């Protein structure tokens, strides 16, 4: 019970009665003062319980600690991420979402996202700000308890890549089993000094933090999803000019196209995740030739390709055990081709080890849906021909790595 209002209201009424000579004769003055009292009571209510902005704002986030033991190197420990997020209902139809990512024990900071949603209807809404690109089924929802391996799959980290945010605006909504997001954003760039495309991870280095950057050019990105039994199927598209406003690039666009198709579902105790990705970059001959004017290395790839297939089983459900604890062994195969086709006029020596296959087996133990303890054994198989005396991780060889992680969402 709000005793402040119980005491304030009668005292105010008494003061009004004595403060207005001829109480019944000055109705307008009485109404004015009653309005003031009503506004004050509303203010007290907003500040002390239930409907103020503080009560329409929530804090959330996630974090993960990694232990990595690669073959032929020392083990490493990394407090990889701690993320603080805010969701605020500024009004019942204007919502704010923002996240700040503190990485590697707060030695690096990242503005993960920050946008406003203008909610009009289920079928059509508007969004503007720093948005997560709707590419694949992990980039927008990448909390570490939502995937089973200790590290994000290479399919999502090296090729799409997660997490990928850009500044822009667009629309989103759903009707029946179909949902969509469509944005116009600034484009990733390959000739911007700090932003570049590489044969190791395709467009990943073409991203940058939105800190007083030159826009360069615009891009479009969209995703269409259809609900399926226990999951969903999705299709994503990105298209943009990677040359931007670079001085020597005025006669070409370096059009970059990425398409992703994915299907993720849970059928009883079994969990399935499949994805395929293809990316193309035009005018690589001109960009690689122009790298002498910029900080790129002259090895911009012409295309990239990726494939992911994963099967996991929820053991307690398989054994018909009624428990909140979940033990999830999984096996996953990935084909990672960030340099699927080498760019024309590549001025660096060809290095086929940038393309590789990955076989992963692991276990995720989840004592609660928002907490996961994970272990993964990965074997990378690198393309190319092995030379005499080659060490693990070079062309034509394989390399193992054992990873563990503590992951949580709050």
MARNU-448189 format. One line per field, with one value per residue (C-alpha): x, y, z; residue number from 1. Coordinates in Angstrom, 2 decimals. Example, Ala and Ser with C-alpha at 12.3 -4.5 7.8 and 13.67 -1.06 7.14 Angstrom:
2
px <- 12.30 13.67
py <- -4.50 -1.06
pz <- 7.80 7.14
i <- 1 2
***
This chain:
410
px <- 0.00 1.27 0.95 2.40 -0.62 -3.05 -1.57 -0.93 -4.41 -6.48 -3.96 -4.05 -7.84 -7.91 -5.36 -7.43 -10.59 -9.04 -6.89 -9.78 -12.12 -15.71 -14.91 -18.11 -17.85 -14.49 -14.94 -12.31 -9.59 -10.55 -10.31 -6.92 -5.53 -7.06 -5.30 -1.99 -2.60 -3.51 -0.31 1.74 0.15 0.88 4.50 4.76 3.26 5.65 8.67 7.67 5.96 4.97 4.73 7.87 10.59 12.77 10.09 9.88 13.63 15.39 19.05 20.29 23.45 25.78 29.39 31.86 35.27 37.38 40.20 41.97 44.64 45.82 48.18 51.78 51.17 50.60 47.18 45.42 42.74 40.58 37.68 36.38 33.20 31.03 28.04 25.64 22.36 19.42 15.84 13.61 9.99 10.24 6.57 4.28 5.26 8.86 11.43 15.19 17.65 21.38 24.37 27.99 30.54 33.60 36.05 39.23 39.03 37.91 40.99 38.69 35.25 32.63 29.35 27.35 24.05 21.85 18.57 15.02 12.00 8.81 6.09 3.13 1.65 2.63 3.16 5.03 7.40 10.35 13.90 16.83 20.27 23.17 21.57 22.78 22.77 20.08 22.58 22.28 20.62 23.30 24.40 21.31 20.99 24.53 24.37 26.85 24.32 22.40 25.09 26.79 30.50 32.91 33.70 31.35 31.37 33.83 30.90 29.48 32.70 34.87 32.37 29.20 30.74 29.35 28.89 28.25 26.57 26.08 24.32 21.03 17.27 14.61 11.43 10.54 7.46 5.65 2.49 1.52 4.55 6.58 8.81 11.20 13.81 14.98 17.55 19.49 22.90 26.43 28.45 31.48 34.54 37.65 39.67 39.48 42.84 41.53 38.72 39.71 38.77 41.18 41.57 41.68 38.20 36.54 34.70 35.24 37.85 35.58 33.47 34.33 32.93 30.61 33.06 33.16 33.65 33.15 30.05 31.60 28.47 25.13 24.08 20.90 20.43 17.40 16.22 13.10 12.19 9.52 8.66 9.10 8.21 10.54 12.53 12.77 14.15 15.79 17.23 19.50 20.84 23.44 24.44 26.73 29.58 32.89 35.01 33.19 34.59 38.18 39.83 41.11 37.85 35.58 35.24 34.10 31.76 33.28 29.74 29.70 26.90 26.33 23.53 22.89 20.32 19.83 17.54 17.48 15.05 14.56 12.66 12.14 15.55 17.39 18.72 19.69 21.43 22.32 23.65 25.15 26.74 28.11 29.73 30.99 33.14 33.33 36.21 38.87 41.35 40.99 40.92 43.98 45.81 44.85 46.03 49.29 47.36 45.70 46.55 45.19 47.57 46.46 44.87 41.14 39.26 36.82 34.40 33.82 31.83 30.74 28.82 27.70 25.97 25.42 23.54 23.09 21.06 19.52 20.39 17.92 15.02 16.27 16.33 12.95 14.42 12.42 15.14 16.10 19.70 20.63 23.60 24.04 26.74 27.09 29.03 29.55 31.15 32.08 33.56 35.20 36.32 37.04 39.30 37.13 38.19 41.33 40.87 42.19 45.56 46.31 49.74 50.47 51.45 48.58 48.09 45.60 45.66 43.20 40.58 39.90 37.38 36.54 35.24 34.10 32.78 31.77 29.50 27.47 26.19 23.39 22.27 19.90 18.87 20.86 24.08 26.38 29.67 31.14 34.00 34.89 37.52 38.19 40.28 41.01 41.99 43.83 43.71 46.78 49.70 51.79 55.50 58.34 58.68 55.37 54.07 50.45 48.33 50.13 48.85 47.97 48.09 45.61 45.61 43.76 42.47 40.68 38.40 36.39 34.03 31.90 28.88 25.96 23.07 21.27
py <- 0.00 3.48 5.37 8.52 8.92 8.09 10.90 13.40 13.35 14.30 16.91 18.49 18.56 20.27 22.86 23.53 24.04 26.66 28.24 29.21 31.84 31.07 27.47 26.93 30.23 29.67 26.43 27.28 27.83 24.60 22.64 24.18 23.15 19.68 19.24 20.20 17.65 14.97 15.57 15.42 12.12 10.72 11.81 10.12 6.94 6.92 7.39 4.87 2.01 0.45 2.76 4.95 4.60 2.70 0.05 -0.22 -0.77 -4.10 -5.12 -8.33 -9.74 -12.70 -13.73 -16.49 -17.62 -19.75 -22.23 -23.16 -25.81 -25.85 -28.54 -27.40 -24.33 -23.44 -23.42 -20.06 -18.67 -15.75 -13.90 -13.49 -11.49 -9.82 -8.07 -5.61 -5.01 -2.70 -2.94 0.05 0.72 4.45 4.35 1.42 1.59 2.95 0.53 0.93 -1.98 -1.57 -3.77 -3.02 -5.83 -5.84 -8.26 -10.02 -9.00 -5.46 -4.75 -4.22 -2.64 -3.05 -1.28 -4.37 -2.73 0.26 0.85 2.07 -0.05 1.73 -0.87 -0.33 -3.79 -7.45 -7.28 -3.96 -2.20 0.16 -0.03 2.40 2.65 0.22 -3.10 -6.68 -7.83 -10.45 -12.92 -16.58 -17.95 -16.99 -13.40 -11.77 -14.29 -15.28 -15.74 -18.54 -20.79 -20.98 -23.02 -26.17 -25.70 -23.78 -21.33 -19.98 -22.18 -21.06 -20.94 -18.04 -16.38 -16.47 -16.34 -14.45 -13.13 -12.96 -10.61 -8.24 -4.90 -1.89 1.45 1.72 1.57 -0.82 -2.74 -6.00 -7.99 -11.31 -12.76 -16.30 -18.59 -16.05 -13.34 -10.90 -8.15 -5.79 -2.99 -0.36 0.06 1.26 -1.29 -3.31 -1.97 -3.53 -0.37 1.77 1.40 -0.17 -2.03 -4.78 -8.22 -11.09 -14.68 -15.85 -14.66 -13.10 -9.85 -10.04 -7.27 -5.15 -4.36 -1.62 0.04 3.01 5.56 8.62 6.42 7.30 5.58 4.80 3.38 1.81 -1.83 -3.81 -6.81 -8.93 -12.19 -14.26 -17.01 -19.69 -21.53 -25.28 -28.02 -27.33 -24.68 -22.62 -22.34 -19.09 -17.27 -14.20 -11.79 -9.00 -6.74 -3.70 -1.78 -2.74 -0.07 2.84 6.31 5.24 7.68 5.08 3.13 5.64 3.50 0.26 -0.85 -4.06 -5.35 -7.85 -10.39 -12.91 -15.44 -17.79 -20.58 -22.42 -24.87 -25.52 -27.76 -29.97 -33.22 -34.85 -35.39 -34.71 -31.32 -30.51 -27.45 -27.03 -24.04 -23.13 -19.81 -18.34 -14.95 -13.15 -10.05 -8.33 -6.24 -8.06 -7.47 -3.70 -3.74 -5.97 -3.77 -0.69 -2.14 -0.27 2.91 1.43 -0.81 -4.00 -6.82 -7.44 -10.77 -9.93 -13.18 -13.44 -15.77 -17.65 -20.74 -22.44 -25.48 -26.52 -29.72 -30.55 -33.23 -33.19 -35.21 -34.16 -37.22 -36.76 -36.45 -39.46 -41.48 -40.04 -38.45 -35.62 -33.13 -29.53 -30.65 -31.24 -33.16 -32.50 -34.38 -33.24 -33.79 -31.09 -30.88 -27.59 -26.75 -23.32 -21.67 -17.95 -18.05 -20.35 -18.51 -16.44 -12.86 -11.78 -10.02 -11.39 -9.94 -12.40 -16.02 -18.50 -20.05 -22.89 -23.48 -20.62 -23.12 -25.99 -28.52 -28.92 -31.96 -31.19 -33.41 -32.04 -31.91 -29.10 -29.54 -27.13 -27.20 -24.39 -23.15 -19.95 -21.65 -23.97 -25.72 -26.83 -28.90 -29.36 -31.32 -29.86 -31.23 -28.87 -30.37 -27.76 -27.67 -27.86 -30.24 -31.13 -30.42 -32.27 -31.30 -29.44 -28.61 -28.98 -26.12 -25.63 -26.57 -30.24 -31.01 -31.39 -29.68 -30.47 -28.12 -28.73 -25.96 -25.49 -22.68 -21.32 -19.57 -17.75 -15.45 -13.22
pz <- 0.00 -0.92 2.41 0.86 -1.38 1.45 3.55 0.73 -0.81 2.31 3.47 0.03 0.02 3.44 2.27 -0.84 1.21 3.47 0.78 -1.47 0.01 -0.84 -1.78 -3.67 -5.49 -7.22 -9.10 -11.74 -9.13 -7.41 -10.66 -11.40 -8.02 -8.26 -11.59 -9.95 -7.19 -9.73 -11.71 -8.50 -7.48 -10.94 -10.58 -7.19 -8.60 -11.55 -9.30 -6.64 -8.31 -11.57 -14.55 -14.60 -17.23 -14.73 -14.49 -18.26 -18.62 -18.15 -18.16 -19.75 -21.23 -21.54 -21.08 -21.87 -20.66 -23.02 -22.54 -25.79 -26.30 -29.96 -31.19 -31.15 -28.99 -25.36 -23.75 -23.42 -21.14 -22.26 -20.67 -24.18 -23.64 -21.08 -22.60 -20.98 -22.79 -22.20 -23.39 -22.64 -23.54 -24.06 -24.98 -25.64 -29.34 -29.25 -27.83 -27.39 -27.61 -26.97 -26.08 -25.21 -25.48 -23.18 -24.79 -23.69 -20.02 -20.97 -23.09 -26.10 -26.23 -28.93 -29.51 -30.34 -31.26 -30.50 -32.30 -31.94 -32.86 -33.90 -33.43 -35.73 -36.28 -36.34 -40.09 -40.41 -38.01 -38.41 -37.03 -37.16 -35.55 -35.27 -36.22 -36.32 -39.93 -40.63 -42.08 -41.10 -37.98 -35.44 -36.08 -34.58 -31.73 -30.77 -27.00 -26.19 -24.49 -27.80 -29.60 -28.36 -29.19 -26.99 -29.81 -32.45 -35.57 -38.26 -40.70 -38.67 -37.50 -40.64 -43.48 -42.53 -40.05 -36.50 -34.93 -37.81 -37.22 -39.49 -39.24 -41.07 -41.11 -42.28 -41.69 -39.97 -39.13 -39.33 -40.75 -39.90 -40.18 -42.18 -40.66 -42.30 -41.76 -44.49 -43.95 -45.87 -44.20 -44.79 -46.75 -45.76 -47.56 -49.07 -49.91 -46.80 -45.11 -41.93 -43.72 -46.15 -47.50 -46.85 -48.06 -44.44 -43.45 -46.55 -45.58 -41.79 -41.73 -43.93 -40.85 -38.40 -35.32 -36.04 -34.65 -36.93 -40.00 -43.64 -44.97 -48.35 -49.94 -49.05 -48.99 -48.66 -46.36 -45.69 -44.24 -44.74 -42.28 -42.21 -39.04 -39.26 -36.75 -33.82 -35.66 -38.83 -42.34 -43.39 -46.40 -46.11 -48.74 -48.67 -51.59 -51.48 -53.11 -51.48 -53.21 -51.60 -52.19 -52.72 -55.14 -57.60 -57.49 -59.19 -62.32 -60.66 -57.90 -56.49 -55.97 -53.10 -52.83 -50.03 -49.81 -46.88 -46.60 -43.32 -41.58 -37.85 -36.01 -32.99 -33.41 -30.06 -28.48 -31.75 -32.80 -36.41 -37.86 -41.54 -43.44 -46.80 -47.76 -50.98 -51.53 -54.64 -55.11 -58.51 -59.89 -57.83 -60.67 -60.28 -56.49 -56.18 -58.69 -56.66 -53.35 -53.84 -52.99 -49.90 -46.98 -48.55 -49.45 -53.03 -52.15 -52.11 -52.86 -55.73 -53.95 -50.70 -49.83 -46.64 -45.51 -42.02 -40.88 -37.21 -35.30 -31.52 -29.03 -25.71 -23.62 -20.72 -23.14 -25.12 -21.88 -20.84 -17.70 -16.14 -15.22 -15.92 -16.51 -20.14 -21.57 -25.29 -27.24 -30.84 -34.02 -36.66 -40.08 -41.77 -45.16 -44.87 -48.12 -47.51 -50.58 -52.68 -55.84 -55.66 -56.82 -60.20 -60.26 -56.81 -56.04 -53.21 -53.49 -53.45 -50.03 -50.09 -46.35 -45.99 -47.15 -44.75 -43.48 -39.78 -37.93 -34.37 -31.59 -28.23 -25.23 -23.70 -20.15 -19.28 -15.61 -16.64 -20.12 -19.54 -18.37 -20.33 -19.63 -22.94 -24.33 -28.02 -29.94 -33.40 -36.27 -39.16 -42.52 -44.64 -48.43 -50.64 -50.91 -47.89 -48.26 -46.56 -42.92 -42.87 -39.41 -38.33 -39.63 -42.95 -46.41 -46.78 -43.05 -40.23 -36.86 -33.63 -30.96 -27.67 -26.37 -23.18 -22.25 -19.44 -20.95 -19.38 -20.21 -17.73
i <- 1 2 3 4 5 6 7 8 9 10 11 12 13 14 15 16 17 18 19 20 21 22 23 24 25 26 27 28 29 30 31 32 33 34 35 36 37 38 39 40 41 42 43 44 45 46 47 48 49 50 51 52 53 54 55 56 57 58 59 60 61 62 63 64 65 66 67 68 69 70 71 72 73 74 75 76 77 78 79 80 81 82 83 84 85 86 87 88 89 90 91 92 93 94 95 96 97 98 99 100 101 102 103 104 105 106 107 108 109 110 111 112 113 114 115 116 117 118 119 120 121 122 123 124 125 126 127 128 129 130 131 132 133 134 135 136 137 138 139 140 141 142 143 144 145 146 147 148 149 150 151 152 153 154 155 156 157 158 159 160 161 162 163 164 165 166 167 168 169 170 171 172 173 174 175 176 177 178 179 180 181 182 183 184 185 186 187 188 189 190 191 192 193 194 195 196 197 198 199 200 201 202 203 204 205 206 207 208 209 210 211 212 213 214 215 216 217 218 219 220 221 222 223 224 225 226 227 228 229 230 231 232 233 234 235 236 237 238 239 240 241 242 243 244 245 246 247 248 249 250 251 252 253 254 255 256 257 258 259 260 261 262 263 264 265 266 267 268 269 270 271 272 273 274 275 276 277 278 279 280 281 282 283 284 285 286 287 288 289 290 291 292 293 294 295 296 297 298 299 300 301 302 303 304 305 306 307 308 309 310 311 312 313 314 315 316 317 318 319 320 321 322 323 324 325 326 327 328 329 330 331 332 333 334 335 336 337 338 339 340 341 342 343 344 345 346 347 348 349 350 351 352 353 354 355 356 357 358 359 360 361 362 363 364 365 366 367 368 369 370 371 372 373 374 375 376 377 378 379 380 381 382 383 384 385 386 387 388 389 390 391 392 393 394 395 396 397 398 399 400 401 402 403 404 405 406 407 408 409 410
***
